[in-house]
Amino acid sequence: MSAISNFMACGGRREPAVNCIDMKNLDFGLNWRATSSRTRISMPFQKNEFQLGTEGKSSRGNKEKRSIRMALVDERLVYGRDTADRPAVLAYDLVQGPLVKWGSVMGKSKPDPPTAVLLHGILGSRKNWGTFTRRLAQEFPAWQFLLVDLRCHGDSASIRKRGPHTVASTAFDVLKLVAQLRITPRVLIGHSFGGKVALSMVEQAAKPLAQSVRVWSLDATPGKVRAGGDGEDHPAELISFIRKLPKEVFSKRDIVNALIQEGFSKDVAQWVVTNLKTDGPPGSPSSSFSWMFDLDGISEMYQSYEETNLWKFVENLPQGVHVNFLKAERSLHRWALEDLQRIHAAEDLAAEEGAGVEMHVLEDAGHWVQADNPDGLFRILSSSFQGFKA
């Protein structure tokens, strides 16, 4: 098993290695395999959305079987020295199983190994998936797993990203990263906010898809976000309280105690302080910590999470897309009966279109599914990785 990170020395500074790529006038080419149609996605884009130009006719009454790769690949990658104006890609780790034969994320001399992309939630980071991903890589050695720090989070927080900070713009960031790495994802796994990001990625990329893709939305519905009841943690309130905390921290324990005193659970308080990093160079003693996130951007992202409605997409899935919703038994968010009924209704609609929708329940788990019941989550997700050989 190997791991590749894009945070390495580049020009004498620690910054994303892929940042050395000149992304000016980057075109995302989508490769039609039909003779009568073709689709092109190109930059620049407006309002952080793809501009799709489609030639060819299709309707639900007269279905034209078209196929399109989800791979978003720039065939004109150019390495340049002037990086002042180039947009930066997200921070990531690529964890490869022992049987993966593709050594370079930029190389195309060998076939792509099957790839899964894992996305964290609000106030999280790619580290949230570290232990779980290493287990997946050992169990499914022919796979590789891309862990991403979303905009305003973790190591990506230092990368200037234009607003608005929304679910759609966050999904577009990940699509750009996938294009840079020349990866065709087979599986997209998103927790909470990341679940909606995963759905938005497929919605923006292309339809229908020639290569099937499985999407997992972990403890997140496609539409309205319903905060938990009294006595439970509310993300919006958590973000608001963190705003009041000092930017420079001298004791993690003090922050944990302050959060608990405010009424947040001990588990959430201990999770929040994982976003603190020591000041000063690595390895040197430090008496202070600073936050790793852009809280203003995160606040905007969470508002978008509450407002973004992807029901229309889920109820009209393109062929080859299989969406799995997983509800935690002790979810931080309330799953309304309306949500469950609508998901079950979408199962029948998707089957008619050659797509799929499934509903799962993770027992003995709260909202932090990969920490609360990793064994149960592993068993449920394993179905997406079985059947692929090196």
N, C-alpha and C positions, 0 to 999 in steps of 0.2 A: 504494500500500500504506500502510495506517495501523495504528497500534498504540494500544490503550487500556489503561491500567493503573489499578487501583483504589487505588493508593497515591498520594494527593494531599492537599492541605490540606483539613481538615475541622474547623471550630471552632477554627482557629488552630494545630492540631497536625498533624504528618504521620502519618496513619493511613489505613486503608482507607476509600475514599470510600463504598463500599456499607455500611460500618458505620453510616452515618447513617440506615439504614432500621430501623424498629422491627420486629423479627421475633417479638415476643411472640405466642403462640398461632398460629404459622405453620402453615397447612394446606397439604399437598402434594396437589393434586387430580389424579387420574388420570382421563382422560376416556374412558369406554367408548363404543364405537360399536356396541354390540350392544343390542338391546331387552330381552333377557331377563336381562342380568347387569350388575352395576356393582361397581366396586372403589373403595375409599376408603383413602387413607393419611393419617393425621393425627398430629399431635403432641399430647401429649408421647409420646416413645418410651422403651422400656426397653432397657437394655444396648446402646444405640446401634444398635438394629435397627428397621426399619420394622414397624409393626403393620398387617397387611393384613386387611381385612374384605371377603369376597367373597360375593356373592349370585348364585345360579345353579348349575346342576349341570354337571359335566363329568367325563369319564373317558377313559382311553386306549382303551377298547373302543367307546365312543360319543362320538367327538370332536366337540365343539361348536366351531364356528369363531367364536371371539371375537377381537376386536381391541382394542388398547389403545395409547394414545400413550405414548411414553417421556417426553414433556415433563412436567416436574414444575414446575407454575407456581402461584405464589401470586397470586390475583387481588385481594388486599386489602392490597397494599403501602402502608404508611403511613409518611411521613417524620415523625420525632419529634425533639424536642430532648434528651430524657432518655435518654442512652445508657449509663447506669451498669450496668444489669442485662441489656442485650441481648447475646446471643451474637454474636461477630464472624465474618464470612465470611473465607475464605482469601484470601491475596494472589494476584493473577493479572495476566497480560497477555493482551489480546485482539488478535491480529494479523490484520488484514483485508486480503484481496487487493484489487487496484486496482478490480475490478468490483463489489465489495460495495456495495450501495446502502442498507444499513441503518446509519445513522450513530450511533444511540444504543443502548446495550446494554439500556436499560430501555424503549425505544419498541417499539410493535407496529403502527405505521402501515403498515409494509411487510412483505412475507413474509420469513420467516426465511431468511437465507442458509445453505447447508449448512455445518455446523460440525464440527470435529474437536477433541477434547480430548486433550492430551498430558500424561502424568504421568511424573515422574522416579522414580528409585529411592532406596534408603536413602543418606543423607548427600549427596543431590543437591539440586537446586533447579530452578526453572523456567528459569533461565538455561542449563541444560544443553541445552535444546531451541531456544535463540534463533536461531542461525545456520541450523540445519536448517529451522526453521519459516519463516524469511524466504524460503528457497529454495522451499518448498512454496507459499507465498503468491504468489510470482512465476509459478510454473509453473501453478498452479490459481487464477487471479485471482478466481473467483466464490466461493471458500471463505473462511471465517474459522477461526482456530485459537486455542483457549483453552489457555494455558500456566498451570499452577497450582503454587504452593508448597504442598506437603502439610503437614499439621500437624507441628509440631516442627522444620520445615525452613525455611530462607531467611527471607523477610519474614513468614512465618506463625508463626515460632517465638516471636514476642513476643505472639501471641494465645493467651490461656489456653484450653486445651481440656481438658474432663473426660476422665478415663480410663474404661475401659481404652484404651490406645493400640494398636489392633489394625488388621488389614486391613479388617475390616468397618466400624469407626468412621471410618477414613480415607475409605473409599468413601462413607459417609454424608455426610461433610463436603463432598465434591465434588458429590454429588447436591443438597445444599442450595445450593451456589454456582450450579449449573446452574439451579435453580429461581429463585433471585434474579435471574439474568440473563435469564430467560425464553428459554432456549436449548434446542433439541431436538437433541442430538448425533446425527450420522450415523455418526461414527467415534470410537472410543476407542483410544488408543495408550498403552500403559504399558510402561516398561522395568523389568525385574527386579521389585522390590517393587511398582512401579506396574502391572505386568502383572496381578498378583493383585488389585490394587485395581480395575482396569478390569473384570475378571470379576465381582468382588463388586458393583460398581455395577449391572450388568445383572441379576444374581441378585436384588438387593434391589428394583429398580425396579418391574418388572411382567413378566407373561408371560400369554399370548403378546403380541408387539408388532406393532402395525399398520404402523409404519414400520420397515423393516429397519435394523439397526445392525451395523457391523463392529467387532470387537474384535481388537486386536493385542496379544499378550503376547510381549514381546521378551526372549528368553533367560530365560524363567521358565516352569516347568511348573506345572500346577494343584495339585500335591501336595507331596511331600517335597522339601526343598531339600538337595541333596547338594553339600557344599563340595568345592572342587578338591583335587587331590592334593598331595603334598609339594612345597614350593618355590613354590606358588601362593598368591595372596592369599585370606585368609579374612575375610569381613566381620565375623563375630563377634569375631575376634581384633583386627581393626582398631578396632572400637568400644571394645573393652577397653583397647587401648593409648592411644587418644585421651583416654580418661578420666584417664590418668596425666599428660597434658600440662598445662601451666599454662593457666588461663583467659585470662590476659593474655599476649599474644605480642609480642615486639619484633623478630622477624626471621622472615619466611616461610622463608627459606633454612634456618634452624636446624631448623624443623619438618620440612622435606623431608629433610634429612640424618638427623634422628632416626628418621624412618619407614624410610628406606632401611637404616640401620644395624640396625633391628629386623628387617629381612628383607622388607619390603614393596617392591614394584616402584617404579621411578622414576615411571612413569605414574600409579599410584595415589597416590603421595606428592604429586605436583604437582596432582592433582585434589582431594585433601583440602584443600589450602590455599586453594582457591577459596571455601571456607566461612569464610574470615577477612575481616572488614571493618575498615576503619580507624576508630579512635575519634575522637570530635570531630565538629564540624559539617562538612558537605560542602564540599570545596574548601580546607579549612584543612590546614596541614601537621600530620602526626601521627606520633609515634614508636612507637605501639603499635597492636596489632590485638586483636580479640576474636572468639570463635567465634559464628557466626550461628545455631547449632542448639541444641535442647534435647536433650542427649545422653541423659538419663535416659529421656525419652519415646521417643527413637529406639531405644534398647536394647530397650525393650518392644515397639516396632513390629517390630524384626527378629526377635524371638522369635516373635511372632505370624506373621510371614512364613514361618518355618520350620514352624510347627505348623498353619497354615491349609490345609485340604484342600478343594478345589473340584472334585474329580473328579466327584462326583455331579451337579453342575450341568452340567459339560461333557458328560457322557454322557446328559443329559436336557435338551438345549437347547430353549428355547421357539422356536416358529415365528418366522422373521424374524431370528434371531441367527446371525451368521457369525463364528466364532472362528478366528483365525489364530495359530499358534504359530511363532515364529522362533527357531531355534537358531543361536548363533554358532559358527563352526567351531572357534575356540579358546576355548570358553566357560570363564568362571570357575567355573561350576557343572558338575558331571558330569550328563549326560543318560543315565540308565540305559536299557538295552534295553527294560525294562518300561515306561518312560515313552513311548518311541517306539511300541511295539506298542499301547499303550492309546490313544494319540492316533489312530493309524491305524484302530483298531477304532471309535473315536468318529466317524470320518468317515462310515462306513456308517450308524451309528445316526442321525446328524444328518440325513443325506439323506432318510431315511424320514420324518422329522418336519418337513420343510420348512425345516430350518436348515442349517448348514454348519460343518465343521471342516476346516482345512487345516494342513499342516506345511511349513515353509520352512527352508532352511539358508542362512545368510549366510556366504559364503566370505571368507577372508582377514580375519577379524574376531575380536577377543576379546570379552569381556563388554560393553565400552563401545562398542556397535554404531554409534551415530551419530557417534562420533569415529574409530573404527578403519576403517570402510568406509562413509562417507556416501553415495557414489555407488551402491553396491550396495543399501544400505538404501532409498535414494530410489526405485530402480527397482522394488523389491519392493512398497513401500507405495503406489506410484503407482496401482496397480489400484483402490484404494479411492476415489480422487478423480476418476477419469475418468468421463465421461458426464454431468456436471452442467454446465449452462450458466447464465449470469447472467440 
